[in-house]
Amino acid sequence: KSELEHKFNRRALERPYTSKHSWGKTYGEHKRHLEFSHDQYRELQRYAKEIGIFFTASGMDEMAVEFLHELDVPFFKVGSGDTNNFPYLEKTAKKGRPMVISSGMQSMSTMQQVYNLVKPINPNFCFLQCTSAYPLQPEDVNLRVITEYRSVFPDIPIGYSGHETGIAISVAAVAMGAKVLERHITLDKTWKGSDHQASLEPNELAELVRSIRMVEKAMGSPVKQLLPCEIACNEKLGKSVVAKIRIPEGTMLTLDMLTVKVGEPKGYPPEDIFDLVGKKVKVTIDEDETIVEDAIENHVKKVKC
């Protein structure tokens, strides 16, 4: 949302605009053609409420923020172009609404300043890794910034604002820890306007949501252990320590007497083979037989964590 005379100075609005995406002879004419009125924003808000989704906008200048505040939006989106606009940030933070702050065109040093400015006023905000290019090429995405942001700003959520084509990079951002995801959507990528090509069509948006929900499930637990779903495979193909030769009762085991195979019945797991060296067998074990616990003298059962 822009209040054009507050976002642009007079000369910027009077600048000739000859782009193939232009809707007017000057940039001002172009923007006036595209800008929704206050009543249109209220209509959109009513519709969003009707269908049960949140409604907000990027306030592109201080007066636009005032209007959105008046609309009682659930959060403010700060576009990348205003992330280094410190007076704007301060006034927006003082409204007390949650803030989603994009970081396109900014440096880590600037983002640290933004954090230091906003945090004491309004602790309820997040940063989005963003590269301001439409459409965005994969080599310019820099998803690793998400990891860096999470390290430098551990007490706020970190997200991703993507302008790439397709959904793969956005799904990867979620896997890297993005808690907020912003994508543009359109009904037709071939329409006039620079954003359409970098946007998702409805079927892609649906697939993105499905893929993210799947990745969220797949992130799972950091604890590495044998899972219930793996037991069948382990029973069928898990290996055991097996006698390479016939081992008479009373023999002290050496490594060259032992090998590892899928055994029936199950016996010592392969990771315990070195622990068996030097142990005495209580019974004769035939060649190719599994080494089971009861066959070993002074066997101590290991407890696995």
PyMOL commands that set and color helices and strands:
alter all, ss='L'
color gray80, all
select helices_A, chain A and resi 4-7+10-14+27-34+38-51+62-71+80-82+86-93+108-118+138-140+144-152+168-175+196-198+202-219+228-237+255-257+270-276+293-295
alter helices_A, ss='H'
color red, helices_A
select strands_A, chain A and resi 76-78+99-102+125-130+158-162+181-183+240-243+258-261
alter strands_A, ss='S'
color yellow, strands_A
deselect
rebuild
show_as cartoon
